[in-house]
Amino acid sequence: MSGSNVAPEDKRMEDRKFRANIPPQTIVFCTVYQTTIGLTNSQHQKIRLASLRLPLLFFQQRQTSAAPPKEDVMNEETLKKIQSNPKYLELVHKKTSLGWTLAIVMLVIYYGYILVLAFAPSLLGKPLYQGATMTVGIPVGVCIILSAFVLTGIYVRRANQEFDPLTQQIVEEAK
């Protein structure tokens, strides 16, 4: 032993306590890694205990710091009040319809490109102009990628101009 006065049974018990709070994949990874690099038993034990404690400390720190303040916790009464508010129902309807509309537009653009590519590849394979090495498909593909940014911008703009004020009104009425 390395000069400590702790009995081996106590060390094993301490090790089990740490293992109980750590995801199994972390333990498996540490054990496999340490056995593959050929450590001696005492080195293996020191590294294993250290590697088991670090994720646990990080996990405990994240758990304690992530708890919301008590005043931000929503109770059942407030939740029912918000859900029965006509402005909330309007907000849900508007966000849902906009989200589905933009998603369908993006899917039509993307799968339209794929269908043209599958059934009429010569359309996208034509050069942009006589003697050019770039085909029509390249700028069309870039436009598809840019359309995703444009659709995201449309959603963000509507969210900032319409959804956020409506959400603020709902929150104020719920207080």
Disulfide bonds with the S-S distance in Angstrom:
none
